[in-house]
Amino acid sequence: MQKAEAGEEQGRRAALERTVAAWAQLGRLFALLAEDAPWPGHACGLNEAEFEGLRSTFQRAHQLNGWFTPEEVRYAAGGIAHLLDRSGLDRWLAGYPALAQERFPRTVGLILAGNVPFVGLHDLLCVTLAGHRARVKVSGQDAGLTRATTDALITLCPELAASVTFSEERLGPVDAVIATGSTNTARYFHHYFGHLPRIVRKGRVSVAVLDGTESEAELDALGEDVFRYFGLGCRNVSKVFVPADFDPDRLFRSFYRWKDIAHHAKYANNLDYHRALWLLDREPFLENGFLLLRETSALASPVAVLHLERYTDRSALETRLAEQADLVQCVVGHGAVPFGEAQRPGPSDFADGVDTMAFLLAL
């Protein structure tokens, strides 16, 4: 009996290793595609036609979703490559010894958002590593990226073909749900899936807290957190807290390299709309031709707008942010997420602070 149990555990560990290796190999592929590198040969796990097909999906995404420009998709691919770094995966997974234990595979419904490229891939990663089956419902804005990525993953590890299916219409019968959407859809998800174990994520924003000692290089890096993905991600900084005597021109000077973002039609439409609206309403704001800066207590800002609020008491601000933790995805600044790194989460940086892997292992 003990030999049989040992053999079963060894089999589970071997299956987990194959899954981890496939994801890590996918990360290396994404690193190549992020640099728009040529096919490196069969050793990458894909033949040339498969590799170029994946590249083509990346390049054509903007035809289906105007926000998914080739540059942004490649940048997102670089973020996935960082997420799937093998050493980082191993350190993360070491915290879950239950992965090698026997469990009954469950069918987990994944309802993915489509605001930024590859936004739901971490959920799929967790489900496959936990040994469950994923039934995936992608957003209409996904532009085919999740399915193409999954096809590549299955090419690297064919046994995962039975672990991932896509649902075109209704999600169908599932044992648990991980759903990501807006604050309004979150209420619907809680009602519709109230009888199931679930993680339901609603809309969040990220903020930056400046203390006035930031270098020009740090403020330049902050531009990545503000403008990347046109500000559409929950990890994009939508508001900056600054000391009372902070000069906003420091931000404008540091952000200047992003000036060409105003040439993107969708972004420019948002810029023109909010400028016209606030001029009509005589709402005070600052602008530099590609960004509107408005002083307000509100956290969430529209596309092409950055909110700013001055503070005098840092401890009071930290208390306030702690009280609003269910609205904030991450905080950028000294002692928090480094400037320019908001869009480079690691595998343990769970959305909304909810440990997805622990949830899946407890099913």
N, C-alpha and C positions, 0 to 999 in steps of 0.2 A: 504493500500500500504506500509506504513512504517513498519507494522508488518511483511509483506511478505519479505521485504528487510532485516529486522533484522533477520528473520529466515534463509534466504539464507546466510547471512554473518556468522551466527552461524554455519550453515552446513559446510561452507568453512573452518572455524576455526577448527571444529571437524575433518574434513578430513586431514587438515594440521597436527593436533596433532597426528593422527594415523600414518601418514607417518613419522613424526619426531620420534615417539616412536619406530617404526619398525627399523629405522636406528640406533637409540641408542641401541636397543636390539641386533642388528647385531654387533655393536661395542663391546658389552659385550661378545658375542660369539667369536669374533675375539681375545679378550683378553685371553679367555680360550685356544683357539687353539694356540695362540702365546706361551703359556706356556706348550703346549702339555698336557693339563689337561684332565682328563676323563670326560665323559658325566655327567653333574651335575644333571640330572633329567629333567622331562617335563617342569619345570618352566622356563627353558632357551628358550622355544619356539619351539624347535625341539625334535623329538623323538630320541631314541638312534641310529637308523639306519640312519636317516638324518644327525645327528651330525657326526657320523663316516664316512659317505659318503663325507661330506665336508672336514673332516680331511684327508681322503684318497686322495682327489683331491690335497690338499696342498702337501702331501707327494710324489705324483707321478708326480708333475709338472716338476721335473728335467728330467724325461724321455722324455718329449716333448720339453723342453728348458733347455739345459745343464747349463745355467746361473742361473736358478731358483732352487737352492739347497734347501733342506728342511730347513736349518738354515736361509737362506735369505728369504724364504717365511714366516717363522714364525716371523722373525723380521719385515717384511712388514706388517704382520697381526697385530703386536703390534702397528705399526704406524697408521693403520686404526682404531684400538681401541682408540687411542689418538684423532684422527680426529673426531670420532663419540661420544666422551664423551658428555653426555646429557647437562651438565651445559655449556660446551663450545658451543654446538649447539644453546642453548637458547640465550646466549649472542650474538652470531653471527646473528641469525635470528631476534633479536630485532631491528637490524638496517634496516630491510626491512618491514615496515608497509604495503607495497603494497601486501604482500603475502596473506593478508586476503581479498583483493579486488577482484571483479569479473573480469575474463579475459577469452578469448576464448582459449581453449587448442590448442597448435600447435604441430606439429611433428618435433622434432629436431633430426637431424642426428648426431650421435657421431662416429667419426672415431678415434679410440683409438690406442695409441702406445703400444709397447710390450717390452720396454727396461727393465722395472723393474716390479715386481709383483704388481697387483692392480692399475696400474698407471692411469687408467681412471675413477676410482670409484668416485672421487670428482665431475666430470662432471655429472655422472649419479645421484648422490646425489642432485645436484642443479636442474636438470631437473625435477625430481620427486617432490621435494619440491615446485617448481614453478608451479606445476600443469599441466605440459606439458607431451607429450608422447615422449619417447626416441626410436629411431631406431638405433641400435648399430651395428657397424662394427668393430669387434676386429681384432687385429693384428694376423698374423699367429704364432707369438711367445707368445701369451697369455697363452698357455698351459691349457686352460679351466677354468682359475681362475675367470674370470669375469662372465661367465655364471653360474658357480657353486655358486658364491656369490649372483647373482641375484635370482637364484632359492631359496636360503635360505631366502633372503629378502621377496620374494613373499609368502613363507611359513609363515613368520611372519606377513605379511599383504597381504592377498589374493587379495584385491581390486587393488593392484599395478600390477597385472598380465596384465591388459589392457593397462598399461602405459609403458611397456618395451617389445620390440621385437628385435630379432637379425636378421641381414641380412648376408647371407652366401656369396652372390655374390656382385652385385651392390647395392648401398645404396637405390636406388629407390626414389620416390618423397618425398621431405621433405620441410618444411617451413623455416628452418634455419639449420645451420651447425656449429658444433664445431669440428675442425679437428686438430690433433696433429701429427707432423711428422718431417722430416728433413728439412733443408733449401731448398733443391731441391724439395721435395714434397710440401712444402708450396707454391711455385710458381705455381705448378699444381693445388693445391686446390683453390688458389685465381682465377685462370683462369676458372676452371670447375664450381665453385660455385659463380662466380662473380655476379650473378643475385640475390643472396640470402643474407639475414642478416647472418653474419658469424664471428666466431672467428677462426683464423688460427694461430697455433703456430708452430714455426720453432725450429731448434736445438739451445739450449743455454747451457752454462756451469756455474758453480759456482766457486768462488774464495775465498781465505782466505787472510786476511791482518794481518800480525803479526807486533807488535810494539817492540818486544824484551823483554817485561816484562812478557810474558806468563809463567805460572807455568808449571811444568812437567805434572801435572794432565790435564791442558788445552791442551797441545800438545798431550797427550795421547788420549784425547777426539777427537781431530782433526782427528785421525786415523779413527774414525767412518765416518767422512765426506768424507774422501778420499777413503777408501777401501770398504765400504758397497755397496752391489750390484755390486762388482767388478769395481766400478767407472763408471757404465753405465748410471746412472741417471743424469738428468739435474741439480739436487741439489747436486750432488757429486762435491767436490772440485777437480778441475783439475789443478789449478795453485795456488801457494802461493807467495805472495809479502812479502819480508822480508827487514829489515834494512840492510844497506850496510855491516855492520860488523857481520851479523848473521852467526852462525856456523851451516851448514846443518846437522852435526852429531847429533845435538839436535833432529832433526826430525827422523833420522834413529833410534836413541835410543828409542824414544817414540813410534815409529811404530813397534818395534820388536815383539810385541805380535801378529801381523798380518802375521808373517813369513810363517805360514802354507798355506796361500793363494796361494803360488807358487805350491802347490800340485794339484791344480785344473787344469785340462788339458787345457782348453780353455785359462785360464789366463796365464799359463806357455808358451803356444804357442806364445801369444802376447809378453811376456817377452823375449823369445828367439829370436823372429823375429826382434824386435827393437834393441836388443843388437847387433845382428849380422849386421844389417843394419848400425848402427852408427859406429861400429868397422871398417867396410869396407869403410865408408865415412870419417873416422877419425873425427867423431863428438864427441866433449868432453861431458862426462856425468859422473855421479856418480851412484853407485849401491850398494845394500846391500844383494843381493841374491833373493829379491822378489819385488824390486821396482827400476826403473830407474829414476834418478833425473837429469833433464836437465835445464840449465839456458837459457832462451829464452824469447822474448817478446810476443810469441804466447799465446793465452788464452787456446784453446782447446788442450787436450793431449790425446793420445791413451791409451787404456787399458794397465795397468802395468807401466804407465809413469806418473810422476808428474812434471809439469813445475814450475820453480822457477825464480823469477826476483827480483833483489835488487833495492831499492829506497832510495833516500836521502831527498826528499821533500814530506812529507805526503799530504800536501794540493794539490800539483800538481798531485799526484796519485789519490786523491779523485776526482779531476776535470776530469782526464782521464777516470776513471771508470764511472763517470756520463755521459760522452760522449759516452761510450760504453754500456750504459744501455740496449740497445736492444739486446745485446749479452750475458748478465749476468743474470742468474736466481736469485741468492742470493749471498750475501757477508757474510762470516763468520769472526768473530773477535770481539774485544772489541768495544762496541757501535753498534754492528750489530747482526747477528744471533749468539747465543752463540755456543762455540765449542761443537761439538758432537750433535747438535740439527738440523742440516740441513735436515736430513731425518725424522723429526718429525713436519711437517707443521700443522698448525691449519686450520679450515675451511675458515678463512678469508685470508689465504696465497695463493692467486690465482696465477696460473701459468702465467708467463709473465706479472704479475701485472695487468691483465685485469679482472675486476669484472664480473665473469661469471653469478652470480645471477642477477645483474643489467641488463645485456644483455638479459637474459631470461625474466625478468619481463617487459622489454620494447617491447617485441614482440607483 
